[in-house]
Amino acid sequence: MRAAWMLLACCCLVLSAMKDPFKDFNLQKLNSSVKPGFPKTIKTNDPGVLKAARHSVERFNNCTNDIFLFKESHIKRALVQIVKGLKYMLDVEIARTICKKNGQRNLDTCDFQTNHTLAQTFSCYSEIWVIPWLHKFTVPVLLCH
């Protein structure tokens, strides 16, 4: 019985020390003035907004036949809404990088295209739904032009 308690204690210690990949999507971090169901403007440099923007860019990259990866270049506007999790609504500019899809997959180390013939930018509206306690996110809306 003592061994079972020791194992349980070790498991709890390990789990508490692990980095939570969804820690930036924290409901308690939001301003208390955010009411469930009502969208509220949020800072474009908020960690949750940045992560949500990256998820929408990853979806864009998975949906295009472009040989190069795109990444977010500027977040113009961000809203958040509490709805069984967090729903981010973003206006984002994304631009083509020098990284090819079959090579580098870490967008943080990809620079934007400097070749004027290859440079391309899109303005996108995306909605990203995050359920932190299920470690789940979806991008149900992604409109780029």
C-alpha positions, 0 to 999 in steps of 0.5 A: 500500500505504501508503494502505491502512495509513493507511486501516486505522489511521484506521478503527481509531482511529474505532472505538476512539473510538466510544461502545459502547452495550453497554459497561454489559453487560460480563462483566469488570465482574462480580465474579469470584465469579459462576460461569457458570450460577449466578444471583447477586444484583447491586445494583439501581443497577448500570448493566447492571441499569438498562439491562436494566430499560429494555429490559424497559419498552420491550418493555412499552410496545410490547406495550400499547395504553395511550396513555401510556408507562410507565417503571421506578419502582423495581427491587426485586431483580436477579439476573444469570447468565452464559449465553452472555452475561448474563441479568438477572432483575429484579423491577421496578415500572413506572408510567405517565408523562405522556408519550404514545406518539405524542409524547415517546419519551425516557423519561428526560425523562418524569415520572410521572403525578400525576393520581390517576385516570391513575396506574397501577403494575405489578409486573413480573418480566422476564428480559433476555438480553444478548449484548454482543459481538453488540450484541443483547438480547432480553426473552423473559420479561415478566410484569406484574400 
